[in-house]
Amino acid sequence: MNDALAEPVLGRLVGFGRYLRASGLPVGTGRILTFCRAAALLDPTDRKELLLAARATLVSRPDDLRALNEAFDRYFAGEAVDPSREEIPSRSTPGASEDEPATEEGVALSSSSWASAGLDEDTDGEAAIRVVASEAELLRTRDFAELTEAERRAVFALIRQLALSAPMRKTRRLRPAREGERFDLRRTLRRSLRTEGEPFERAWRRRRSKRRPIVLVLDVSGSMSPYGRPLVEFAHAAARAGRRVEVFCFGTRLTRITRLLRTRDPGAALAAVGNSVTDWEGGTRIGDSLKELLDRWAPRSALRGSVVVLCSDGLERGDPALLARQMRRLSRLAYRLVWLNPLKGSPRYEPLARGMAASLPWVDVFLPGHNLESLEALAAAVAEI
């Protein structure tokens, strides 16, 4: 999410806490920050979950719940004026800490609609809000292998919001058009019967457009263990967004998981994938897996003319010559071949591994895949093909 969209989101959350304070509820800055951290783990479109988070973090007395519910309905329904645009008295409200300031300023949230931050409860003021924003930016650039469990949940929620848009291609079929590539003689003659044989109105045809298939091939071997879960989360979002998406996992053997990712619940989808993929965090045989992919699925036209995204670190345990032959076959069959390598995120990385060196001559786009920012770059690169 860009800055223009993220800034009002954080400002809206902080503004709600200020609105409660202006309404007489004892809501301090520490509680507002806790509310922002809780909102980071929620679906931003679900107002019911956001209300429950507000009830759990912003108030502590049962007598305040009714006032909070009414203020929530007024504020998020647009009936209340944003208190960040009003002048609020500088005196502290009853029950608030004396060292907490009466106002906070929302700052731009650079990457996501909800931010998560590991802040102490005694952090307060504008500096604390800026820490929330900077932490959200760090989540985009931090390596998946370095995330804590809370940060992983926040990043997974952001991955589910990524949209993978497939490029378009023109088919051989033609459709009627006002201005097209080819003159439609038959339709022109039929229309001329209305005007005594004079072809006053000409008809045209143009080629239809359809989306290219996207094939995701994910390495779930032991060397890819820190990145396997984020990549499957990304594949789940892609499979939910488009029908022409095929997803395969491989370690020492190939497993098709497209149907398992069609379910709405990401937790249930990942559990089904874990039960079906028997070689998770095992060895790596990229060449053998690609050969099985090509032998079984190339005749079914699942790969022909598609955009293939291969996610692997390239640490091949099998024969590099076999891998090179299969990559050559795959590059001839696919429209574009994209390789996503988490190791490429390091500035000192060089593709010297046998598998990676044998594959690179046939790769069209070579990208890193170690953090959320790299997955966003992948979605943009596929859309621009």
ABEGO torsion letter per residue (X at the ends): XBAAAAAAAAAAAAAAAAAAAAAGBBBBAAAAAAAAAAAAABBAABAAAAAAAAAAAABABAAAAAAAAAAAAAAAAGABBBAAABBBBABBBBGBBAABBABBBBBBBAABABBBBBBBAABBEAAAAAAAAAAAAAAAABBAAABBAAAAAAAAAAAAABBBBBBBBBBABBBBBABBABBBAAAAAAAAAAAGGBBABBBBBBBBBBBBBBBBBBBABAAAAAAAAAAAAAAAAAAAABABBBBBBBBABBBBAAAAAABABAAAAAAAAAAABAABGBBBBAAAAAAAAAAAAAAAGAABGBBBBBBBAGBBABBAAAAAAAAAAAAAABABBBBBBAAAABAABBBABAAAAAAAAABABBBBAABAAAAAAAAAAAAAX
